[in-house]
Amino acid sequence: MKKFLGTLFLTGLLLAGISCNDNSKKQKFLPPSTGSVNSLMVVMNTDLWQGEVGDRIREHFAATVVGLPWEEPLFTITQLPPKVFRGAALESRSILYVLRDSAAMAYVSNDVYAKPQRVTVVKGPNNEELLQGLDSIAQKAMMAYRDVEISEAQKRFTRSLNKEKALEEQFGIKLTIPSVYRVGKEEDKFVWLDRQIQKGTMNIIAYEMPMSSLTNDSTFVQDIVRMRDSIGEKYIPGPNKGTYMITEKVFAPYVFPAEVAGKKAVEVRGIWEIHGYPMAGPFLTYIINDKKNDRRLVLEGFTFAPATEKRDYMFELEAILKTLAVP
C-alpha cells in the first residue's frame, strides 16, 4: 500500500508539473536545474533496474559515443528508487522516470521540477510494455537531453567570452567561445584556437574550401579524409620535423548529415593521429554549405588528452561549433 501511494503521489506530482508547464500564466517559480554534463537521473524501482528493463535503458542511454578512442557512454547514469526521488534530485537537468502502471505511455516533458529540464516518463503494466515504451521514446528523449545540455553549455560560455576577431576578419563568422581559448595561429583563411587542459589541449580550427569540392558521392568519405590530411600537413605540425596531423588510417570516420546555423552541413567524427609520431585523439568536423559566400566552411574541434576520458571535452567543442553565426 505504501508503495502504491508513493507511486501515486510521484505520478501526481509529475502531472501537476506538466500541467503547470502547459499553462505558463499559472506556472510557479522553478529553481535552476543542476547536474554534471551528460548526466542522466533514472528513477525506477531497483528490481526493474537490475532486470531486462534496466538493461534496455543502458542499451539506449549508455551506448558508446562514436568517434572516441575508447568506449565512453552517451550519458553517465544515476539510478534512484521513486521513494527517494526528492529534494535536489528533482532538480536534475535530465530525468528518465520508469514505473509500472495500468496505462502504457511514453512522453517527454519540459521544465517539470526545474528549468531548463527534460523529463521522460515511461509507464506500462508489465515489462513488455515498458520495453516497448523505452524503444519508442529513446531517440526522442536522447535528442531532448542532448539539446538541453548543449543549450546549457552555450549559456555558460557567455559568462566570459573570447573577444578576438580572427574568425570574423578571416571568414565573416562568429562563434561563442569561452575566454580560456586563445588564437594560437592565424594565416590567410586559416585560424587555430586552443586552450590548455590538465593533460593536453582542446582545439578549434576553421578554414574554407571551394563550393565545388566534395561533390563526388562515390568518393565522399575519402575526399573528406584527403581534405583533412592536406590541411593537417600544411597547418598542424607534430612535435618533430616532418610530422603532422592526419586522419587515423585504420578506420574510416563516421559521417552524418547535419544542420549548423540553419545551413546544410556534414558532421564527421573520427580519430586523428600524427604522421610519424605516436599521438592521437578524437575530432569533430562540420563541413557547412555556405552558398551565399560560395564556399564550404569547415569548423573542427579536436582534443589531445592522453589517458583521459574525452567525451565531455568533445561535447564542449561541439557546443561551441554549434554557436556558429554567419551574419
C-alpha positions in Angstrom: 0.0 0.0 0.0 2.8 2.4 0.9 4.5 1.6 -2.4 1.3 2.3 -4.3 0.6 5.6 -2.5 4.2 6.7 -3.1 4.0 5.9 -6.8 0.6 7.7 -7.0 2.0 10.7 -5.2 5.0 11.0 -7.5 2.9 10.5 -10.6 0.5 13.2 -9.4 3.4 15.5 -8.7 4.8 14.9 -12.2 1.4 15.5 -13.8 1.0 18.7 -11.8 4.4 19.8 -13.0 3.4 19.1 -16.6 0.1 21.0 -16.1 2.0 24.0 -14.9 4.4 23.7 -17.8 1.5 23.8 -20.2 0.0 26.9 -18.7 2.7 29.5 -18.4 0.5 32.1 -16.8 -0.1 29.9 -13.8 3.4 28.4 -13.7 5.1 28.6 -10.3 8.7 29.5 -9.9 11.1 26.8 -10.9 14.6 26.6 -9.5 17.5 26.3 -11.9 18.3 22.7 -12.9 21.5 21.1 -11.8 23.7 18.2 -12.8 27.0 17.4 -14.4 27.4 17.5 -18.2 25.8 14.5 -19.9 24.4 13.0 -16.7 21.0 11.3 -16.5 18.9 10.6 -13.4 16.9 7.4 -13.8 14.0 7.0 -11.4 12.7 3.4 -11.1 12.4 0.6 -8.7 15.6 -1.4 -8.2 14.1 -4.7 -9.3 13.4 -3.1 -12.7 16.8 -1.5 -12.9 18.5 -4.8 -12.2 16.5 -6.7 -14.8 15.7 -6.5 -18.5 14.1 -3.1 -18.3 17.3 -1.7 -16.8 19.4 -3.5 -19.5 17.3 -1.8 -22.2 17.9 1.6 -20.6 21.6 1.0 -20.6 21.5 -0.2 -24.1 19.9 3.0 -25.3 21.3 5.7 -22.9 24.7 4.3 -22.1 25.5 3.3 -25.6 29.1 4.1 -26.7 29.8 7.5 -28.1 31.1 7.3 -31.7 34.4 8.7 -32.6 36.3 8.3 -29.4 39.5 6.3 -28.8 37.8 4.0 -26.3 34.3 3.3 -25.1 32.6 6.0 -23.2 28.8 6.1 -22.6 26.4 8.7 -24.0 25.2 9.6 -20.5 26.5 8.9 -17.0 23.5 7.3 -15.3 22.5 7.5 -11.7 19.5 5.3 -10.6 17.2 6.2 -7.7 14.2 4.4 -6.4 11.0 6.5 -6.6 10.7 6.7 -2.8 14.0 8.7 -2.5 13.4 10.9 -5.6 13.0 14.2 -3.8 14.9 17.3 -2.8 17.9 18.1 -5.0 17.3 15.1 -7.2 14.1 16.7 -8.5 16.3 19.5 -10.0 18.4 17.2 -12.2 18.5 18.6 -15.7 17.8 15.2 -17.4 15.4 12.7 -15.9 14.0 9.3 -17.0 11.1 8.1 -14.9 10.1 4.5 -15.4 7.2 2.9 -13.5 4.7 0.1 -13.7 1.2 1.5 -14.2 -2.1 0.3 -15.6 -1.8 2.7 -18.6 1.0 2.3 -21.1 2.5 5.6 -22.4 5.8 7.3 -23.1 6.4 11.0 -23.5 9.0 13.8 -22.9 8.1 17.0 -20.9 9.9 20.2 -20.4 10.7 22.1 -17.1 8.6 20.0 -14.7 10.6 20.5 -11.4 13.3 22.8 -12.5 14.4 24.9 -15.5 15.8 24.0 -18.0 14.9 20.4 -17.6 13.7 17.4 -19.7 11.7 14.6 -18.1 10.9 11.4 -19.9 8.2 9.2 -18.5 7.7 5.6 -19.5 4.8 3.7 -18.0 3.3 0.2 -18.5 1.6 -2.6 -16.7 4.4 -5.1 -17.4 8.0 -5.4 -18.6 7.0 -6.0 -22.2 5.0 -2.7 -22.3 7.9 -0.9 -20.6 10.4 -2.2 -23.1 8.2 -1.1 -26.0 7.8 2.3 -24.5 11.5 2.7 -24.0 12.2 1.7 -27.6 9.6 4.1 -28.9 10.8 7.1 -26.9 14.5 6.6 -26.6 15.6 8.5 -29.7 13.4 11.5 -29.0 14.4 11.5 -25.3 18.2 11.4 -26.2 17.8 14.3 -28.6 15.9 16.3 -25.9 18.5 15.6 -23.3 21.3 16.5 -25.7 19.6 19.7 -26.8 19.2 20.9 -23.3 22.8 20.0 -22.4 24.1 21.9 -25.5 21.9 24.9 -24.7 23.0 25.0 -21.1 26.7 24.7 -22.0 26.3 27.5 -24.5 24.7 29.7 -21.9 27.6 29.2 -19.6 30.1 30.2 -22.3 28.7 33.8 -22.2 29.9 34.3 -18.7 33.4 35.1 -20.0 33.9 35.3 -23.8 36.9 35.3 -26.1 36.8 38.7 -27.8 39.5 38.1 -30.5 38.4 39.0 -34.0 40.3 36.4 -36.1 37.3 34.4 -37.1 35.3 37.4 -38.0 38.1 39.0 -40.0 39.1 35.8 -41.9 35.6 34.3 -42.5 33.0 36.8 -41.6 31.6 34.5 -38.9 31.1 34.5 -35.2 31.4 31.7 -32.6 30.5 32.0 -28.9 33.9 30.9 -27.4 34.9 30.9 -23.8 37.8 33.2 -22.9 40.1 30.3 -22.0 40.5 29.7 -25.7 43.1 31.9 -27.4 44.2 32.3 -31.0 47.4 30.3 -31.5 47.8 30.5 -35.3 46.3 32.8 -37.9 47.1 32.7 -41.6 45.2 33.5 -44.7 41.8 31.7 -44.4 43.0 29.5 -41.5 42.5 30.1 -37.8 43.5 27.9 -34.9 42.4 28.5 -31.3 43.3 26.3 -28.3 43.0 26.0 -24.6 45.2 24.2 -22.1 43.6 21.4 -20.1 45.2 19.3 -17.3 46.8 16.7 -19.6 46.7 18.3 -23.0 44.8 20.7 -25.2 41.4 21.4 -26.7 41.5 22.9 -30.2 39.3 24.6 -32.7 40.3 25.2 -36.3 38.5 27.0 -39.1 39.2 27.1 -42.9 37.2 27.1 -46.1 37.1 25.0 -49.3 35.7 25.8 -52.7 32.0 25.0 -53.1 32.9 22.7 -55.9 34.9 20.4 -53.6 33.4 17.2 -52.2 30.9 16.7 -54.9 31.6 13.0 -55.8 29.3 10.8 -53.7 31.2 7.6 -54.5 34.4 9.0 -53.0 32.9 11.4 -50.5 34.5 10.0 -47.3 37.9 9.5 -49.0 37.7 13.1 -50.2 37.0 14.3 -46.7 40.0 12.4 -45.4 42.2 13.9 -48.1 40.9 17.3 -47.3 41.7 16.9 -43.6 45.1 15.4 -44.2 46.1 18.2 -46.6 45.1 20.8 -44.0 47.0 18.9 -41.3 50.1 18.7 -43.4 50.0 22.4 -44.2 49.0 23.9 -40.8 49.1 21.4 -37.9 52.6 20.2 -37.3 53.6 17.4 -34.9 56.3 17.6 -32.3 59.1 16.5 -34.6 60.2 17.8 -38.0 58.2 16.2 -40.8 55.3 15.1 -38.5 51.8 16.5 -38.9 48.2 15.7 -38.2 46.3 13.2 -40.4 43.1 11.2 -40.2 43.6 7.8 -38.5 44.3 5.3 -41.2 42.8 2.1 -40.0 39.1 3.1 -39.5 37.1 5.4 -41.7 35.5 8.4 -39.9 31.7 8.4 -39.2 29.8 10.8 -41.5 26.3 12.1 -40.8 24.0 14.7 -42.3 23.7 17.8 -40.1 22.5 21.4 -40.0 24.5 24.2 -38.5 23.4 27.9 -38.4 20.4 27.0 -40.5 22.7 25.7 -43.3 23.0 22.1 -44.6 26.2 20.5 -43.3 28.0 17.3 -42.8 29.2 16.1 -39.4 32.3 14.0 -39.3 33.6 12.2 -36.2 36.7 10.1 -36.0 40.3 9.8 -34.7 43.2 12.0 -35.7 46.8 10.9 -35.4 50.2 12.4 -36.1 52.0 11.1 -39.1 55.4 9.7 -38.0 54.7 10.1 -34.2 52.6 8.2 -31.6 50.0 10.8 -30.8 46.2 10.6 -31.4 42.8 11.8 -30.3 39.2 12.4 -31.3 38.0 15.1 -33.8 34.6 16.5 -34.7 34.3 18.4 -38.1 31.4 20.3 -39.6 31.5 21.0 -43.3 28.9 23.7 -43.9 27.4 24.6 -47.3 27.7 28.4 -47.3 26.1 29.0 -50.7 25.7 32.7 -50.2 29.5 33.1 -49.9 30.2 30.3 -52.5 32.3 28.2 -50.1 32.3 25.2 -47.8 33.1 26.5 -44.4 34.9 23.9 -42.3 34.9 24.1 -38.5 36.7 21.4 -36.5 37.3 20.6 -32.8 39.9 18.1 -31.7 41.3 17.1 -28.3 44.7 15.8 -27.2 44.3 14.3 -23.7 46.3 11.1 -23.3 45.0 8.5 -20.8 41.9 10.8 -20.1 38.2 10.4 -20.8 37.4 12.7 -23.7 33.6 12.6 -24.0 32.9 15.9 -22.2 35.8 17.7 -23.9 34.4 16.8 -27.3 30.9 17.8 -26.1 32.2 21.3 -25.2 33.8 21.6 -28.6 30.5 20.6 -30.2 28.6 23.1 -28.2 31.0 25.9 -29.3 30.9 24.9 -33.0 27.1 24.9 -32.9 27.0 28.6 -31.9 28.1 29.5 -35.4 26.6 32.7 -36.8 27.1 33.8 -40.4 25.9 37.5 -40.4 
